[in-house]
Amino acid sequence: MRAVRQARFFARTIARYDYGLKPVMELSPARKLTRTETTDVALAFLQEVERLTGREPAIYCSASTARDDYDQPPGPPTASG
C-alpha cells in the first residue's frame, strides 16, 4: 500500500534527527477517495509510523476536514458527536 511506503520514507527521513515532539501527519481534504478509503489510508500511515518510530503520531487538520472527509474513528463519542 502506498501509505505504508510513504510512512516508511517519512520514518527514515526523521530518524536522523533528535526530536522531542510527536511525528505529525497533516490530513488534507480528500477528493478522489471515499471517506472510508481516505480513513483507511490515514490509519495505515499512522500505524506504520508508530510501529517504526515507537511514538504515537499526532494529526494536524482543520475541524471541517476531520468532520467532512474522514470516518469517525472507533471509540467513545466526542463532545461534538
Secondary structure in CASP SS format (residue, H / E / C, confidence):
PFRMAT SS
TARGET T0000
AUTHOR 0000-0000-0000
METHOD secondary structure of the structure
MODEL  1
M C 1.00
R H 1.00
A H 1.00
V H 1.00
R H 1.00
Q H 1.00
A H 1.00
R H 1.00
F H 1.00
F H 1.00
A H 1.00
R H 1.00
T H 1.00
I H 1.00
A H 1.00
R C 1.00
Y C 1.00
D C 1.00
Y C 1.00
G C 1.00
L C 1.00
K C 1.00
P C 1.00
V E 1.00
M E 1.00
E E 1.00
L C 1.00
S C 1.00
P C 1.00
A C 1.00
R C 1.00
K C 1.00
L C 1.00
T C 1.00
R H 1.00
T H 1.00
E H 1.00
T H 1.00
T H 1.00
D H 1.00
V H 1.00
A H 1.00
L H 1.00
A H 1.00
F H 1.00
L H 1.00
Q H 1.00
E H 1.00
V H 1.00
E H 1.00
R H 1.00
L H 1.00
T H 1.00
G C 1.00
R C 1.00
E C 1.00
P C 1.00
A E 1.00
I E 1.00
Y E 1.00
C C 1.00
S C 1.00
A H 1.00
S H 1.00
T H 1.00
A H 1.00
R H 1.00
D H 1.00
D H 1.00
Y C 1.00
D C 1.00
Q C 1.00
P C 1.00
P C 1.00
G C 1.00
P C 1.00
P C 1.00
T C 1.00
A C 1.00
S C 1.00
G C 1.00
END
